Amino acid sequence: MFLGGIGKPFPVENRADVGHLQSFDQFAHYLSSQPKDHFVSTMADFHLILYLKTSGAVDVIRPHVKELCEAISQRNDVVIYQWKEGDAWKTVECLAEQYTLTGRGPPSRAELKRLPSWPCHRCTYVNRGTETVCQVCESPKQ
């Protein structure tokens, strides 16, 4: 059920001594290596899901991982594709694509403040850069 991915699997956690290193770099490269039309199998990788749930590099997605796991375990492709279209995954996907283009990891909080738009740390809504509080939950821009 959680054996997804096409080709090389996502690195196993806690195995740096044997060449398995989980990092944002590995995450971005893993996503870019997967066929776009195989999203369900890409996300059904246990080690990828564990990375999404535990990595500080992709905090915006953490609250949404449980929903993805339930949809994968129930083999509910409709919910999985709805999850894919959510703001949280779009934000993470954008960060990963940016990384593969620039070779830089996720932006720092200071860099996020200078972007034309910014994801809310609380609800993940992507706000206009000129806003100082989230337009959905009214959390301050961090």
C-alpha positions as CSV (number, residue, x, y, z in Angstrom):
1,M,0.0,0.0,0.0
2,F,2.8,2.5,0.9
3,L,5.4,1.2,-1.6
4,G,5.0,3.9,-4.2
5,G,7.2,5.8,-6.5
6,I,8.6,5.0,-9.9
7,G,12.2,4.0,-10.2
8,K,14.5,4.9,-7.3
9,P,12.6,5.1,-3.9
10,F,12.7,8.0,-1.6
11,P,15.6,7.6,0.9
12,V,15.1,5.7,4.1
13,E,15.2,7.7,7.3
14,N,18.1,7.3,9.8
15,R,20.4,5.6,7.3
16,A,22.9,8.3,6.4
17,D,25.8,5.8,7.0
18,V,24.7,3.7,4.0
19,G,24.0,6.6,1.7
20,H,20.3,7.2,2.5
21,L,20.0,10.8,3.4
22,Q,16.6,12.5,3.8
23,S,16.9,16.2,2.9
24,F,15.0,18.9,1.0
25,D,17.5,18.3,-1.8
26,Q,16.5,14.6,-2.0
27,F,12.9,15.5,-1.7
28,A,13.0,18.0,-4.6
29,H,15.0,15.6,-6.8
30,Y,12.7,12.7,-6.0
31,L,9.6,14.7,-7.0
32,S,11.2,15.9,-10.2
33,S,12.2,12.4,-11.1
34,Q,8.6,11.1,-10.8
35,P,6.2,11.1,-13.8
36,K,3.6,13.8,-13.3
37,D,0.8,11.4,-14.2
38,H,1.8,9.0,-11.4
39,F,1.1,11.2,-8.4
40,V,-0.8,8.5,-6.4
41,S,2.1,6.0,-6.6
42,T,4.7,8.8,-6.0
43,M,2.9,9.8,-2.8
44,A,2.4,6.2,-1.7
45,D,6.0,6.0,-0.6
46,F,6.2,5.4,3.2
47,H,9.5,7.1,3.6
48,L,8.3,10.2,1.6
49,I,5.2,10.4,3.8
50,L,7.4,10.1,7.0
51,Y,9.6,12.9,5.7
52,L,6.6,15.1,5.0
53,K,5.3,14.5,8.5
54,T,8.6,15.0,10.3
55,S,10.7,17.4,8.3
56,G,11.0,21.0,9.4
57,A,11.7,22.0,5.8
58,V,8.1,21.4,4.8
59,D,6.1,22.5,7.9
60,V,3.2,23.8,5.8
61,I,2.2,20.2,4.8
62,R,2.4,18.5,8.2
63,P,-1.3,19.1,9.2
64,H,-2.4,17.6,5.9
65,V,-0.4,14.3,5.8
66,K,-3.0,12.4,7.8
67,E,-5.6,13.1,5.2
68,L,-3.2,11.9,2.5
69,C,-2.4,8.7,4.4
70,E,-6.1,7.9,4.9
71,A,-6.8,8.4,1.2
72,I,-3.9,6.2,0.2
73,S,-4.8,3.4,2.6
74,Q,-8.4,3.5,1.3
75,R,-7.1,3.7,-2.3
76,N,-9.3,6.8,-2.8
77,D,-7.7,8.5,-5.9
78,V,-10.3,11.2,-5.9
79,V,-9.4,12.5,-2.4
80,I,-5.7,12.1,-3.3
81,Y,-6.0,14.3,-6.3
82,Q,-8.1,16.8,-4.3
83,W,-5.3,16.9,-1.8
84,K,-2.8,17.5,-4.6
85,E,-4.8,20.6,-5.6
86,G,-4.8,22.0,-2.1
87,D,-2.8,25.2,-1.2
88,A,-0.5,23.3,1.2
89,W,0.8,20.8,-1.5
90,K,0.9,23.6,-4.1
91,T,3.2,25.6,-1.8
92,V,5.5,22.6,-1.2
93,E,5.5,21.7,-4.9
94,C,6.5,25.3,-5.8
95,L,9.3,25.3,-3.2
96,A,10.6,22.0,-4.6
97,E,10.4,23.1,-8.2
98,Q,12.2,26.4,-7.3
99,Y,14.9,24.3,-5.6
100,T,15.5,22.2,-8.7
101,L,15.8,25.3,-10.8
102,T,18.1,27.3,-8.4
103,G,19.8,24.7,-6.3
104,R,18.6,26.5,-3.2
105,G,16.5,25.0,-0.4
106,P,13.3,26.5,1.0
107,P,13.5,30.2,1.6
108,S,14.2,31.5,5.0
109,R,11.5,33.4,6.9
110,A,13.2,36.7,6.0
111,E,13.1,35.7,2.3
112,L,9.5,34.7,2.5
113,K,8.6,38.2,3.8
114,R,10.1,39.7,0.6
115,L,8.3,37.4,-1.8
116,P,5.3,38.8,-3.8
117,S,3.1,36.4,-1.9
118,W,3.5,34.4,1.3
119,P,2.0,31.2,2.8
120,C,0.4,31.6,6.2
121,H,2.2,29.6,8.8
122,R,-1.1,28.7,10.5
123,C,-3.6,27.9,7.7
124,T,-1.2,27.8,4.6
125,Y,-3.3,30.3,2.6
126,V,-1.1,32.1,0.1
127,N,-1.5,35.8,0.8
128,R,-0.4,38.8,-1.3
129,G,3.0,40.1,-0.4
130,T,1.7,43.5,0.7
131,E,-0.6,41.9,3.3
132,T,0.7,42.0,6.9
133,V,-1.9,39.5,8.3
134,C,-3.4,36.4,6.7
135,Q,-6.6,37.2,4.8
136,V,-8.2,34.0,6.0
137,C,-7.2,33.4,9.6
138,E,-5.7,36.8,10.5
139,S,-2.4,35.4,11.7
140,P,0.4,37.9,11.4
141,K,3.0,37.6,8.6
142,Q,6.1,35.9,10.0
